[in-house]
Amino acid sequence: MEGISYQRFPQIKIREMRDDFMKFELKKTDSSVANALRRVMIAEVPTVAVDLVEIEVNSSVLNDEFIAHRLGLIPLVSERAMAMRFSRDCDACDGDGQCEYCSVEFHLRAKCIGDQTLDVTSKDLLSSDHTVTPVDFSEAPASDDATDNRGIIIVKLRKGQELKLRAIARKGIGKDHAKWSPAATVTFMYEPEILINEDMMESLSLEQKKEWVESSPTKVFDIDPNTQQVVVVDPEAYTYDDEVIKKAEAMGKSGLVEIYPKEDSFIFTVESTGAVKAPQLLLNAIDVLKQKLDAVRLPEDTVDADDFGELGAHMRGG
């Protein structure tokens, strides 16, 4: 029908935000947009990863292909990946993928000269660009084992063994290979709305209430020690397993509780590999999604907006 607009204005509310983890609410939209955002974060936000390895010397116990594969899976700091060129589109090197605009060069030289085993780690990779380096996990909570903060182990060398190589890192996306994915995991769930029939609940004895509360695999409900009333303590712990509904029906109390997923409200959990900080990962995903939408919209409809609100202010240091 003419004159009817189905336009929506999605909103994001930040719940928790760290460099490697983020939890936020996405409201006033539908599951298609939520899933599109999730898939873009996993597979279409670009990062930098080792894509070419030239091994000069390798006398370790691992063959060349194994070492090249391990190098490719080391997360590299990719804050400037959005501004880099894809090697296939780079006119500075004719698509060779070995220039300052589309690649970063690494060198590794290690030789064990002592009797102790030498651990060759990601910290032994020397980058030609100080902004693109292996992710440093030393800021993570320290453990009793000091070796946990020495980087990602590539190979172990015994006395006399040597590894010498050159590696080229290029821009890519997770859709092409998982090594370019900036997300360890991205999940979302419908925000549940839980309605308890208070009159029907009052007809249950305390033991029946406890039995019903304990039927939930997760701690969604509890009993208030003062009022002996059943209360919802953590609605987001509900896993849509319907166990409490089945229990109520078994007790002859059908309709004791009603649980609905809010069709326009989603709770996202994002964990980053470290290549891109979790807040920046969300911003980059929104940028990529906007570019994809602009590609199918009329030029006069395209709007260049920067309304990231709270998140944008945080990333700009506000």
Order of alpha helices (4+ residues) and beta strands (2+ residues): beta-beta-alpha-beta-alpha-beta-beta-beta-beta-beta-beta-alpha-alpha-beta-beta-alpha-beta-alpha-alpha
